[in-house]
Amino acid sequence: MPSAEIVTIGTEILLGEIVDTNTRHIALTLRDLGVDLYRTLTIGDNVERIASAIRDSMEHAEIIITTGGLGPTVDDPTREAVAKAVGVETEFRAELWEQVTATIKQYGRKPAENQKRQAVVPRGAIGVHNPVGTAPAFIVEHNRNSIISLPGVPNEMEHILHESIVPYLQKRFDLHEVIRVRVLHTSGLGEGTVDEKIGDLETLANPTVGLAAHTGIVDIRIAAKADSEANASTMIAEVEAQIRARLGNAVFGVDEDKLEEVVLNLVAERGWTLTAVESGLDGLLARKLPQVASIPDLTAASLMEALRAARSNSNANVALGVTVHIEDHAADMAMITPRGEKTHRITYGGPPRSLPRWALNLALNWLRTVAQEAD
């Protein structure tokens, strides 16, 4: 099975001016093809550094995919860098120039002279038509390696990747395996506790199991490689069943599930209506739930008073309140349900700026467990 590396090109990415979304999209595509991704990196618009990065990647992986640097300006260096990496010159391709001019004419414009650069590729490269933009892609085959250079514009990159590059990779590398991933979301347990309960599963070779800690949430990634989607899904299901048996109610969702959505669905299933009060969360709770009042500087006692008032005014069945005390590294939570009133204080040892989101997720998880216990 071949391995791959992704080289994202653009000084604007290094400077933080734009966010690189291409790497994630390519990584997910390679994953679905069963290709192991070893490394991703970002290089500025410098021919020597890009060429050095590509040569290094060629030592580690069969497939090297670059994005960016295929525009018409002098600071679009990918063509020259790839040529330098494999020790060839660049050459002008008339057929690629015809594609460039045809695309530009669709916009009612005439091509500028500098756009001829977009018809230049490393000598011997395979030209790849770009039907949704002016920058053709290209592939350089060099011994065991395939160096695939794609435009940096996301919609252009994605179109060429799926329409041209995926079929190419499947044919050249005889790809017949798939990798499937399922992510379990947990709350209420810290990363260390989760690790204690499922640590032996994290040593598996296939499927693999890994943890990713967020603020108040721990994700568990299960990844399986198999010769079919059905077999990969079966492998994942077996491990998932073990994890759920060990973690129980701490697992609140999978894949794209969001904690607030799970909570709202549970509240709706109970036939409850919900109101909430926040203080010191900078609107975090208000962006997650409907009917949230933001009130500054609430103490534990005043939080419950505000919650009673909010519940009375809205005639809601359930009221949830959170107030954060940055200076005390703590947060107070309060809840009113048809079964009565509850309060809870939590203390936090992490960075103060993360306290509001941590408190928010723990409060939502508290409401989730209360709603589940109402069965």
C-alpha positions as CSV (number, residue, x, y, z in Angstrom):
1,M,0.0,0.0,0.0
2,P,1.5,3.4,-1.0
3,S,2.0,6.2,1.4
4,A,1.6,9.9,0.8
5,E,2.7,13.3,1.9
6,I,1.0,16.7,1.3
7,V,3.0,19.9,0.6
8,T,0.9,23.1,0.8
9,I,2.5,26.0,-0.9
10,G,1.9,29.7,-0.1
11,T,3.5,32.4,2.0
12,E,0.0,33.7,2.7
13,I,-0.7,30.5,4.7
14,L,2.5,30.8,6.7
15,L,1.6,34.4,7.6
16,G,-1.9,33.4,8.7
17,E,-3.6,35.5,6.0
18,I,-5.7,32.5,4.8
19,V,-6.6,29.2,6.3
20,D,-5.5,26.0,4.7
21,T,-8.5,23.8,4.0
22,N,-7.0,21.9,1.2
23,T,-4.9,19.6,3.4
24,R,-7.9,18.3,5.3
25,H,-9.8,17.6,2.1
26,I,-6.9,15.8,0.5
27,A,-6.2,13.8,3.7
28,L,-9.8,12.6,3.9
29,T,-9.7,11.6,0.2
30,L,-6.5,9.7,0.7
31,R,-7.9,8.0,3.8
32,D,-10.9,6.8,1.8
33,L,-8.6,5.3,-0.8
34,G,-6.7,3.4,1.8
35,V,-3.5,5.5,1.4
36,D,-1.4,6.1,4.5
37,L,-0.7,9.8,5.0
38,Y,2.7,10.2,6.7
39,R,3.2,13.9,6.9
40,T,1.8,17.3,5.8
41,L,3.8,20.6,5.6
42,T,3.5,24.1,4.4
43,I,6.2,25.9,2.5
44,G,6.4,29.6,1.5
45,D,6.8,30.8,-2.1
46,N,10.5,29.9,-2.5
47,V,11.7,27.6,-5.3
48,E,14.7,26.1,-3.4
49,R,12.7,25.4,-0.2
50,I,9.8,23.8,-2.1
51,A,12.2,21.7,-4.1
52,S,14.0,20.6,-1.0
53,A,10.7,19.7,0.7
54,I,9.5,17.6,-2.3
55,R,12.8,15.7,-2.5
56,D,12.6,14.9,1.2
57,S,9.0,13.7,0.8
58,M,10.0,11.5,-2.2
59,E,12.3,9.6,0.2
60,H,9.5,8.8,2.5
61,A,6.4,8.4,0.3
62,E,5.3,7.3,-3.1
63,I,2.7,10.0,-3.5
64,I,3.4,13.7,-3.1
65,I,0.6,16.1,-3.5
66,T,1.2,19.8,-3.7
67,T,-1.4,22.6,-3.7
68,G,-0.9,26.2,-4.6
69,G,1.7,28.1,-6.6
70,L,0.3,27.4,-10.1
71,G,-0.9,31.0,-10.8
72,P,0.4,33.2,-13.6
73,T,2.6,35.5,-11.5
74,V,6.3,35.4,-10.8
75,D,5.6,34.4,-7.1
76,D,3.9,31.2,-8.2
77,P,6.9,28.8,-8.0
78,T,5.5,25.3,-8.0
79,R,6.3,24.4,-11.6
80,E,10.0,25.4,-11.3
81,A,10.3,23.8,-7.8
82,V,8.9,20.4,-9.0
83,A,11.2,20.5,-12.0
84,K,14.2,21.2,-9.8
85,A,13.2,18.5,-7.4
86,V,13.4,15.8,-10.1
87,G,16.3,17.4,-12.1
88,V,14.5,18.4,-15.3
89,E,13.8,21.7,-17.0
90,T,10.4,23.2,-17.6
91,E,8.6,23.3,-21.0
92,F,5.8,25.2,-22.6
93,R,2.8,23.0,-23.7
94,A,0.7,24.3,-26.5
95,E,-2.2,22.1,-25.6
96,L,-2.3,23.4,-22.1
97,W,-2.2,27.0,-23.4
98,E,-5.3,26.2,-25.5
99,Q,-7.1,25.1,-22.4
100,V,-6.1,28.2,-20.5
101,T,-7.2,30.5,-23.3
102,A,-10.5,28.7,-23.8
103,T,-11.3,29.0,-20.1
104,I,-10.5,32.7,-20.0
105,K,-12.6,33.3,-23.1
106,Q,-15.6,31.8,-21.3
107,Y,-15.4,34.9,-19.0
108,G,-15.3,37.2,-22.0
109,R,-11.7,38.2,-21.5
110,K,-8.4,37.9,-23.5
111,P,-5.5,36.1,-21.8
112,A,-2.6,38.3,-20.6
113,E,0.9,37.5,-21.6
114,N,1.9,36.4,-18.2
115,Q,-0.8,33.7,-18.2
116,K,1.3,31.7,-20.5
117,R,3.2,30.6,-17.4
118,Q,0.2,28.4,-16.6
119,A,1.0,26.3,-19.6
120,V,4.5,25.6,-18.4
121,V,5.2,22.3,-16.7
122,P,8.2,20.2,-15.8
123,R,9.5,18.3,-18.9
124,G,7.7,15.1,-19.4
125,A,4.9,15.9,-17.0
126,I,1.4,14.6,-17.5
127,G,-0.9,17.6,-18.0
128,V,-4.2,17.5,-16.2
129,H,-7.0,19.7,-17.5
130,N,-8.7,22.2,-15.1
131,P,-12.3,22.6,-16.3
132,V,-13.2,25.1,-13.5
133,G,-10.2,27.4,-13.5
134,T,-7.3,28.7,-15.5
135,A,-4.4,26.8,-13.8
136,P,-3.9,23.3,-15.3
137,A,-2.6,20.7,-12.9
138,F,0.2,18.2,-13.7
139,I,1.7,14.9,-12.6
140,V,5.4,14.1,-12.7
141,E,6.2,10.4,-12.5
142,H,9.8,9.8,-11.2
143,N,10.8,6.3,-10.5
144,R,8.5,5.1,-7.7
145,N,7.1,8.5,-7.1
146,S,4.1,10.4,-8.4
147,I,4.3,14.1,-7.7
148,I,0.8,15.7,-8.2
149,S,0.6,19.4,-8.3
150,L,-2.9,20.9,-7.9
151,P,-4.2,24.5,-7.8
152,G,-4.6,26.2,-4.4
153,V,-8.1,27.5,-5.1
154,P,-10.2,25.0,-3.1
155,N,-13.1,24.4,-5.5
156,E,-10.6,23.9,-8.4
157,M,-8.4,21.6,-6.3
158,E,-11.3,19.5,-5.2
159,H,-12.8,19.1,-8.7
160,I,-9.5,18.0,-10.2
161,L,-8.7,15.7,-7.3
162,H,-11.9,13.8,-7.5
163,E,-12.4,13.8,-11.3
164,S,-8.8,13.1,-12.4
165,I,-6.4,12.4,-9.6
166,V,-8.4,9.7,-7.7
167,P,-8.8,7.6,-10.9
168,Y,-5.1,8.1,-11.7
169,L,-4.0,6.9,-8.2
170,Q,-6.4,3.9,-8.3
171,K,-4.9,2.8,-11.6
172,R,-1.2,3.5,-10.9
173,F,-1.0,2.1,-7.4
174,D,-3.7,-0.6,-7.8
175,L,-5.6,0.7,-4.9
176,H,-8.2,-1.7,-3.6
177,E,-8.3,-1.1,0.1
178,V,-10.3,1.4,2.0
179,I,-9.8,3.2,5.3
180,R,-12.9,4.0,7.3
181,V,-13.0,6.1,10.5
182,R,-15.6,6.5,13.2
183,V,-15.3,9.1,16.0
184,L,-17.0,8.6,19.3
185,H,-17.6,11.8,21.4
186,T,-17.5,11.6,25.2
187,S,-18.1,14.1,28.0
188,G,-18.0,13.8,31.7
189,L,-14.7,11.9,31.8
190,G,-11.2,13.4,31.5
191,E,-8.7,12.2,28.9
192,G,-6.7,10.3,31.6
193,T,-9.8,8.4,32.8
194,V,-10.8,7.5,29.3
195,D,-7.2,6.3,28.6
196,E,-7.3,4.1,31.8
197,K,-10.5,2.4,30.7
198,I,-9.6,1.7,27.0
199,G,-5.8,1.9,27.0
200,D,-5.4,-1.7,25.8
201,L,-7.5,-0.9,22.7
202,E,-5.2,2.0,21.9
203,T,-2.4,-0.6,21.2
204,L,-4.4,-2.3,18.4
205,A,-2.8,-2.3,15.0
206,N,-6.0,-2.6,12.9
207,P,-8.3,-1.0,13.8
208,T,-6.4,1.7,15.5
209,V,-7.8,3.7,18.4
210,G,-6.7,7.2,19.4
211,L,-7.8,9.9,21.7
212,A,-8.2,13.7,21.1
213,A,-8.9,15.9,24.0
214,H,-10.9,19.1,23.6
215,T,-12.3,21.4,26.2
216,G,-14.7,19.3,28.2
217,I,-15.0,16.7,25.5
218,V,-12.8,13.7,24.6
219,D,-13.0,12.2,21.1
220,I,-12.1,8.5,20.4
221,R,-11.1,7.8,16.8
222,I,-11.5,4.2,15.5
223,A,-9.8,3.7,12.1
224,A,-10.0,0.4,10.2
225,K,-8.3,-0.6,6.9
226,A,-9.9,-3.4,4.9
227,D,-10.6,-4.7,1.4
228,S,-14.2,-3.4,1.5
229,E,-16.3,-0.9,3.3
230,A,-18.4,-3.7,4.8
231,N,-15.4,-5.4,6.4
232,A,-14.0,-2.1,7.7
233,S,-17.4,-1.3,9.2
234,T,-17.5,-4.7,10.9
235,M,-14.1,-4.2,12.4
236,I,-15.0,-0.8,13.7
237,A,-18.3,-2.0,15.1
238,E,-16.6,-4.7,17.2
239,V,-14.2,-2.2,18.8
240,E,-16.9,0.4,19.2
241,A,-19.0,-2.1,21.2
242,Q,-16.1,-2.7,23.6
243,I,-15.6,1.0,24.1
244,R,-19.3,1.7,24.7
245,A,-19.4,-1.2,27.2
246,R,-16.5,0.3,29.2
247,L,-17.5,4.0,29.0
248,G,-21.3,3.7,29.2
249,N,-23.2,7.0,29.3
250,A,-20.0,9.0,28.8
251,V,-20.4,8.4,25.0
252,F,-22.9,11.0,23.8
253,G,-22.5,10.9,20.0
254,V,-20.6,9.9,16.9
255,D,-18.9,11.6,13.9
256,E,-20.8,14.8,13.2
257,D,-22.9,14.8,16.3
258,K,-22.7,18.0,18.5
259,L,-23.2,18.0,22.2
260,E,-25.7,20.8,22.1
261,E,-27.7,19.1,19.4
262,V,-27.8,15.9,21.3
263,V,-29.0,17.8,24.4
264,L,-31.7,19.7,22.5
265,N,-33.0,16.4,21.0
266,L,-33.2,14.8,24.4
267,V,-35.1,17.8,25.8
268,A,-37.5,17.6,22.9
269,E,-38.0,13.9,23.4
270,R,-39.0,14.5,27.0
271,G,-41.5,17.1,25.8
272,W,-39.7,19.7,27.8
273,T,-39.2,23.4,26.9
274,L,-35.9,25.0,27.9
275,T,-34.6,28.4,28.9
276,A,-31.1,29.3,30.1
277,V,-29.1,32.0,31.8
278,E,-25.4,32.7,31.3
279,S,-22.8,35.0,32.9
280,G,-19.2,35.4,31.9
281,L,-19.5,33.1,28.9
282,D,-19.3,35.9,26.2
283,G,-22.5,34.5,24.6
284,L,-21.2,30.9,24.2
285,L,-24.3,29.4,25.6
286,A,-26.6,31.8,23.7
287,R,-25.0,30.6,20.5
288,K,-25.8,27.0,21.4
289,L,-29.3,27.1,22.8
290,P,-32.5,29.2,22.2
291,Q,-33.9,31.5,24.8
292,V,-30.7,32.4,26.7
293,A,-30.4,35.5,28.9
294,S,-26.9,37.0,29.4
295,I,-26.6,38.7,32.8
296,P,-23.2,40.0,34.0
297,D,-21.6,39.2,37.4
298,L,-23.9,36.5,38.7
299,T,-22.9,34.8,41.9
300,A,-24.0,31.3,42.8
301,A,-27.0,32.6,44.7
302,S,-28.1,35.2,42.2
303,L,-27.7,32.7,39.4
304,M,-30.5,30.6,40.9
305,E,-32.6,33.7,41.4
306,A,-32.2,34.7,37.7
307,L,-32.9,31.1,36.7
308,R,-36.2,31.0,38.6
309,A,-37.2,34.3,37.0
310,A,-36.3,33.2,33.5
311,R,-38.2,29.9,33.9
312,S,-41.3,31.7,35.3
313,N,-41.3,34.3,32.5
314,S,-40.9,31.7,29.7
315,N,-43.1,29.0,31.3
316,A,-40.3,26.6,30.5
317,N,-40.1,23.1,32.0
318,V,-36.3,23.2,32.4
319,A,-33.9,26.0,33.1
320,L,-30.1,25.8,32.9
321,G,-27.7,28.4,34.2
322,V,-23.9,28.9,34.1
323,T,-21.8,31.6,35.6
324,V,-18.0,31.7,35.3
325,H,-15.6,33.2,37.8
326,I,-12.3,33.6,36.0
327,E,-10.4,34.9,39.1
328,D,-11.4,31.8,41.1
329,H,-10.8,29.4,38.3
330,A,-14.3,28.1,38.9
331,A,-17.9,28.1,37.6
332,D,-21.3,27.6,39.1
333,M,-24.1,25.7,37.4
334,A,-27.7,25.6,38.3
335,M,-30.7,23.7,37.0
336,I,-34.4,23.6,37.5
337,T,-36.4,20.6,36.2
338,P,-39.8,19.2,37.0
339,R,-38.0,17.2,39.7
340,G,-36.6,20.3,41.6
341,E,-33.6,22.5,41.8
342,K,-29.9,21.6,41.6
343,T,-26.7,23.5,41.9
344,H,-23.1,22.4,41.2
345,R,-19.7,24.1,41.4
346,I,-16.7,23.1,39.3
347,T,-13.1,24.2,39.6
348,Y,-10.7,24.3,36.7
349,G,-6.9,24.0,36.5
350,G,-6.4,24.8,32.9
351,P,-5.8,28.2,31.1
352,P,-8.3,30.8,32.2
353,R,-9.3,31.6,28.6
354,S,-10.6,28.0,28.2
355,L,-12.7,28.1,31.4
356,P,-15.9,29.4,29.7
357,R,-16.0,26.7,27.0
358,W,-15.1,24.0,29.5
359,A,-17.9,25.1,31.8
360,L,-20.3,25.3,28.9
361,N,-19.6,21.8,27.8
362,L,-19.9,20.4,31.3
363,A,-23.2,22.2,31.9
364,L,-24.6,20.8,28.6
365,N,-23.4,17.3,29.6
366,W,-25.0,17.8,33.0
367,L,-28.3,18.6,31.4
368,R,-27.9,15.6,29.1
369,T,-27.4,13.2,32.0
370,V,-30.4,14.6,33.8
371,A,-32.6,14.3,30.7
372,Q,-31.5,10.7,30.3
373,E,-32.2,9.9,33.9
374,A,-35.8,11.1,33.4
375,D,-36.6,7.9,31.5
